[in-house]
Amino acid sequence: MIPGGGQPNMQQLLQQAQKMQQDLAAAQEELARTPVEGSSGGGLVKATVTGAGELQALVIDPKAVDPEDTETLADLVVAAVRDANAAAQQLQQQKLGPLAQGLGGGSGIQGLPF
């Protein structure tokens, strides 16, 4: 309800919704372009994902490669990707959180807790 009992200005509400939608789209585009890095094994394995969580690069230090122990290398890769994705989720919350709150929460964006 509007204070004073008046009706909400529908044109103004539509303009606000359209601006929020544009802001959300711009933030999502920025996330898709923003690289985020994660690492494991003290930096032996580094993964780079976009802020949207897409794996872009994986760098493995030769010291991490032991032909007799590929299991440890696989664990390091998984840990580095998880670390990078956690950083991407944090970036998503920073960029999209205020926009989702403006939409009344419940953004429906996968990976975001609101």
Buried (B, 14 or more C-beta within 10 A) or exposed (E): EEEEEEEEEEEEEEEEEEEBEEBBEEBBEBBEEBEBBBBBBEEBBBBBBBBBBEEEEBBBEEEBEEEEEEEBBEBBBEBBBEBBBEBBBEBBBEBBBEBBEBBEEEBEBEEBEE
